[in-house]
Amino acid sequence: MENELFKECFDSLKKIYSEALLERTSVHENEAREKLWIAYQVLGKVEQHFKVILETGKLAEKQLADFQESKEK
């Protein structure tokens, strides 16, 4: 991923969730730990989805530019 702000946002959220899960909950807080684990997993899925959208958009942009170039020739 080229966008540093995008990467920083997801890295920061991953860190927050993992620290909360591993360092701020006790063994007896099953419900809280489960919710944090789910949030962490969903975050990974959301990040992958955004990457696909961004990469697909970049690909589509390049294809459109190539098409327009070939049309002009």
C-alpha positions as CSV (number, residue, x, y, z in Angstrom):
1,M,0.0,0.0,0.0
2,E,1.5,3.3,-1.1
3,N,-0.6,5.7,1.0
4,E,1.2,6.2,4.3
5,L,-1.8,7.8,6.0
6,F,-3.9,4.8,5.1
7,K,-1.3,2.4,6.3
8,E,-0.8,4.4,9.5
9,C,-4.5,4.4,10.3
10,F,-4.9,0.6,10.0
11,D,-1.6,-0.1,11.9
12,S,-2.7,2.2,14.7
13,L,-6.1,0.5,15.0
14,K,-4.5,-2.9,14.9
15,K,-2.1,-1.9,17.7
16,I,-4.9,-0.5,19.8
17,Y,-7.0,-3.6,19.5
18,S,-4.1,-6.0,20.1
19,E,-2.9,-4.1,23.1
20,A,-6.4,-4.0,24.5
21,L,-6.8,-7.7,23.9
22,L,-3.5,-8.9,25.2
23,E,-2.6,-6.3,27.9
24,R,-5.7,-4.7,29.1
25,T,-8.1,-7.6,29.6
26,S,-7.8,-10.4,32.1
27,V,-8.3,-14.1,31.5
28,H,-11.7,-13.8,33.1
29,E,-13.0,-11.2,30.7
30,N,-14.1,-13.6,28.0
31,E,-16.8,-11.4,26.5
32,A,-14.5,-8.4,26.2
33,R,-11.7,-10.5,24.8
34,E,-14.0,-12.1,22.3
35,K,-15.3,-8.7,21.1
36,L,-11.8,-7.3,20.7
37,W,-10.7,-10.4,18.8
38,I,-13.7,-10.0,16.5
39,A,-12.9,-6.3,16.0
40,Y,-9.3,-7.1,15.2
41,Q,-10.4,-9.7,12.6
42,V,-12.9,-7.4,11.0
43,L,-10.4,-4.7,10.8
44,G,-8.1,-7.0,8.7
45,K,-11.0,-7.8,6.4
46,V,-11.9,-4.1,6.0
47,E,-8.2,-3.2,5.3
48,Q,-8.1,-5.9,2.6
49,H,-11.3,-4.7,1.1
50,F,-10.0,-1.1,0.9
51,K,-6.8,-2.3,-0.7
52,V,-8.7,-4.2,-3.4
53,I,-10.9,-1.1,-4.1
54,L,-7.8,1.1,-4.3
55,E,-5.9,-1.3,-6.5
56,T,-8.9,-1.9,-8.7
57,G,-9.4,1.8,-9.1
58,K,-5.8,2.3,-10.0
59,L,-6.0,-0.5,-12.5
60,A,-9.2,0.9,-14.0
61,E,-7.6,4.4,-14.2
62,K,-4.6,3.0,-16.1
63,Q,-6.8,1.0,-18.4
64,L,-8.9,4.1,-19.2
65,A,-5.7,6.1,-19.8
66,D,-4.4,3.4,-22.1
67,F,-7.7,3.2,-23.9
68,Q,-7.8,7.0,-24.4
69,E,-4.2,6.9,-25.7
70,S,-5.0,4.2,-28.2
71,K,-8.1,6.0,-29.3
72,E,-6.1,9.2,-30.0
73,K,-3.6,7.4,-32.3
